[in-house]
Structure formats: structure tokens, C-alpha cells
């Protein structure tokens, strides 16, 4: 069964860092675009970072310069390095690879 599992979320103080991981099964990361969404309480889901099959990366303006998306295709793992975290980054973060999406991991940033 194809699925994705995120990890690495948690509670961090503003200014801190977290690295999210997204491990997939039965998915060839090399052939598919992938990325990360987040959904804050009371807000719509937001696409924040993508990586194309060819490797091109894109970010929403609010995370540019602070977040970095990467992947290790051999390990079927997608990453999101998050630095200089702000309280407004608090959300449930979920990954996708192609049409498959994970369940999400909570990130809470305290002042």
C-alpha cells in the first residue's frame, strides 16, 4: 500500500529550527514532484514548498530564505528544514509526492 509518513514536528521556541521528514513506501521519488503543505487553525491549507522531479524548488514568499526543501530519492525521503521559526509558522504540516499525501505532523512555535 502506498503511503507517506511525516515526522519531526514538535514544540519549538521562536527563532528555533526543526527538520521535518516524509518517508514513502512504494513511491519512486525521482519521477514525481513533491512538496509540503501546512494548515493553521482556522485557515485554509497552504502550499509552502515544492520540488519538481527535475529538482527545481519553489517556496511561498512567507518561508523563502527560512525553509529548505530537499529529498533523498534512494531513501524515499522528503525533507523540510525550517529555520528562524515564527509563531505564525504554527500549523499541521503534511507532505505529498505525486498524488499521495501524508497525514501530517504538528509544528508549534511559541513566543
Secondary structure, 3 states (H helix, E strand, C coil): CCEEEEECCEEEECCCCEEEEEEEECCCHHHCCEEEEEECCCCCCEEEEEECCCCCEEECHHHCCCEEEEEEHHHCEEEEEECCCCHHHCEEEEEEECCEECCCEEEEEEC
